[in-house]
Amino acid sequence: MVDNRYATALVIGSVLSLLATVYLSVAVGTQHWYQYRIRPAPSNNAANTSELVKDFINGDFNEKNYSETMFRLNGTLGLWWRCIMVPSETHWYKEPNPKMASQCVSFTLPQQFASKYREPGNETSGEDLFRTYMWRGQFLLPLVSVALVFLSGLVGVCACLCRSITPTLGVGVLHLLAGLCSLGTVCCFLVGVDLLPHNASPSEAAEGALGWSLYLALISAPLQMMAAALFLWAARSHRKSYTRMTAYRVA
């Protein structure tokens, strides 16, 4: 028998967990983690822009090249995507203010595990282990976070089938670990973005800004931690109440 207070805590914790998982999943699947903007806007040199776009889409994976292209063409960066702004329609005449559209390229799995170098794009400069592990961490940690939430869901289902609140303690611990992984994802991404301009100096000054995808991931971390706190409180409080009730009955 579960007290109404504990049942309410479990329901609220489950809702928070669901919201956090949705927010994190949307954040991972979108590309608006970080946005570059050039002030003033880059000039529309059709020949130069077409070469940059072609190399960005079909060229070799080179951190220096795609980073400078994002700097120059108002690009956005995500965990799985890199995007630039290109004219949506091509005309035989030059439009003064063409409509712009986002052109995105996904990072492949080998690229996610690629090494980072002290001078981006220059393999002879030596591997930068710190940036390499930050890059891999921002890719792996959200996957670990989502996996922990699903595992905690399975534990919760087992607890319901067994009609016991004791496994809820494990659910709370798993949610706490998931929240730390989500927070670690944001930290790894921000550190990696902060270090990149120091290594790859853009040809034109670009202003960087945090995107809404990153804020979704940032919101998911405290939601998971609040869910963890509710699950842990419900499990421990129910256990203490059950122990006291058993001792009273024995007495």
Stockholm file with secondary structure:
# STOCKHOLM 1.0

chainA/1-251         MVDNRYATALVIGSVLSLLATVYLSVAVGTQHWYQYRIRPAPSNNAANTSELVKDFINGDFNEKNYSETMFRLNGTLGLWWRCIMVPSETHWYKEPNPKMASQCVSFTLPQQFASKYREPGNETSGEDLFRTYMWRGQFLLPLVSVALVFLSGLVGVCACLCRSITPTLGVGVLHLLAGLCSLGTVCCFLVGVDLLPHNASPSEAAEGALGWSLYLALISAPLQMMAAALFLWAARSHRKSYTRMTAYRVA
#=GR chainA/1-251 SS CCCHHHHHHHHHHHHHHHHHHHHHHHHHHCSTTEEEEESSCCCCCHHHHHHHHHHHHHSCCCHHHHHHHHHHTTCEECSSEEEEEEESSCCSSCCSSCCEEEEEEECCHHHHTCCCBSSTTCGGGCBCHHHHHHHHHHHHHHHHHHHHHHHHHHHHHHHHHHTCSTTHHHHHHHHHHHHHHHHHHHHHHHHHHHHHHHHSCCSSCEEEEECHHHHHHHHHHHHHHHHHHHHHHHHHHHHHHHHHHHHHHHC
#=GC SS_cons         CCCHHHHHHHHHHHHHHHHHHHHHHHHHHCSTTEEEEESSCCCCCHHHHHHHHHHHHHSCCCHHHHHHHHHHTTCEECSSEEEEEEESSCCSSCCSSCCEEEEEEECCHHHHTCCCBSSTTCGGGCBCHHHHHHHHHHHHHHHHHHHHHHHHHHHHHHHHHHTCSTTHHHHHHHHHHHHHHHHHHHHHHHHHHHHHHHHSCCSSCEEEEECHHHHHHHHHHHHHHHHHHHHHHHHHHHHHHHHHHHHHHHC
//
